[in-house]
Amino acid sequence: MSDPLDLLETADRRLARGVLAHDRRSLAKAITLLESTREDHRARAAALLAALLPRAGGAFRLGVSGSPGAGKSTFIETLGLYLLGLGHRVAVLAVDPTSAISGGSILGDKTRMERLSREGGAFIRPSPSGGLLGGVAHGTREAMLVCEAAGHDVVIVETVGVGQSETAVAGMTDCFALVALPNAGDDLQAIKRGIVELVDVVAVNKCDIDPAAARVAATQIENALAMLRPHEQGWVAPVVAVSALKPQGIDEFWRQCLRFRATLEASGALAAKRRRQALDWMAAIVDHELHARFHAHPAVKREMGALREKVAEGAMTPAAAAAALLAAASD
Ligand code: GDP
């Protein structure tokens, strides 16, 4: 069988070989190409990704979420350094909904994780800004595959505890962790709000400040979790008290992540989960693209304003206006 790399143009073949040889600059350039919205870049990016895909899939994919200030980036840096110490190669990516909306970013700050970024075995990439096919999370998912092809066997995807980004990250990772704070009020709220349906492991961070409060918070969260129907069979999300700063409890956190993945692997649920994620992703890209094409259609653009006004004034039903727009889009 021919090597899929042979199908690439010379420059891109060199890029792909660089990625496979674990060259960080090639990895960064490959991800930049994947993030490009230029039409000619899109075709090259698709070919590059197709060539690298057979080499992807080998990582432990870990999602990390939590409110701003919970200590996510400190935690990921500490965890990353710990994992490098175990001989892993770690990539850190981000899905930041704020970067798509405002161009600014909660997560994208370049000075974050400075110690980790200096390590040869680590690769850190801030969140892509908006405009990508399939939304911001799409770029991150593709970047994850390229990081795997570049030999990173742990990929950590970070997101903030707002909006749909958590669902997106849970939908691209094997294990989804929440970084919570010992003043459990807010985090219990978050848990009730539905994150809990996604969460596989909880880290109660900053336990160095008040160890007793951290223990109380951990028990409260554990009790809240125990009352819920497990989303993965046979698994109740464990709660680990950690300090990202000291550090403490990082090894126990990682042990729980490994235990979770081993549980999924043993039942065949991990392979099923990844298959389901790939299919969901395909559907999400189609939805996103249809939406974009609809709004870009000249007839829709022409008629949208007047129809919106009619609906707002009560002169037309929303259903009739929607039908008119959909009919216009299919011309
Ligand atoms: P993020 O917004 O969730 O990424 O939070 P950061 O990692 O930026 O941390 C927010 C603040 O909490 C920073 O001042 C950190 O130094 C501090 N912090 C993070 N982890 C710990 C911890 O384990 N113990 C203590 N005492 N402070 C921490």
Boltz pocket constraint, residues with backbone or C-beta under 6 A from the ligand:
constraints:
  - pocket:
      binder: B
      contacts: [[A, 66], [A, 67], [A, 68], [A, 69], [A, 70], [A, 71], [A, 72], [A, 73], [A, 74], [A, 75], [A, 205], [A, 206], [A, 207], [A, 208], [A, 209], [A, 242], [A, 243], [A, 244], [A, 245], [A, 246]]
      max_distance: 6.0
